[in-house]
Amino acid sequence: MSISSISAIQSDKNLIVNRYASWLGELAVYALRDEASLTPKPGLVDLHHNGSHEDMNIELMYQSAASLQSTFTQMAQVSYGTYADQSLREQLAWIGRTGEQQMLTVTKGVNTHRGAIWALGLLTGSASMLIGEAYRNTEVPYRLKAISAEHIARTASEIAQYPDRYAPVTASHGTQVKHQYGTGGAKDEAQHGFPHVINVGLPALQQARAQGIDELYARLDSLLTIISVLPDTCLLYRGGQQALEQTQKRATAILSQGGTSTTKGWQALLAFDQWMVKHHFSPGGSADLLAATLYIDSILKGITDRTDMESLSKTTGGRM
């Protein structure tokens, strides 16, 4: 093979890597924006109010999300064509910490998306790895369409199993809650393959859509389903076990009334929101997992779009 042929192949590979990395970075930001925009959300920042967060508002959430696009894009770039190992885990961690500092600069110190950087960062790395694996085969469209939510979450779990040897030793709200209540939090969620996304959030979203429920209500029901079962460390930190149990009970009650698309369910959601704000409770962990749910959902929609795949195949001339 000539040098020019090798250069052409490498050029095509770089094109594919950068295209998918940019795409994943954009989808991650869209997921964060969509989660923030979803209204009304109990105790969370949305288009109507700041929820239980005096230091946040919707514009700040948008600015924070936008500041992280390059972070997710870089994570996708370093993950493409690699495997889960110690090196990748620490590369993603370094990029994530750098992105977190960029976020805190934009938000003037407000922690808007630290949990989301962890969850969506791992999922970004995982998705990029699987896309790269698909391009090592001849039947690229078929291999891409074979990527599933479970596969993305499982691969993210494999990355999360490796320790970050360079992580700074700090006491976060999550670690405090874990010591006090024995709840694993975001780290355990990732290491177990995001069960509250794969087994809870996504199925609830898909079931609502299958029933013909409007997307707004489908997403709200997905959030409530997550809230109803997740041992949310944000709730435990703010109000203890009682806050968690009462919040889960109220979310379950709304779902038992037919969800937010029903008149009773909608009214109950509005009352739930007021109750959460009154007590300064916020299901921040559930919000992060809803963003992860929306992110995986958007990835699967994109990679199974036959028209896009045929276009990419033509762009690469059948190589890779």
Disulfide bonds with the S-S distance in Angstrom:
none
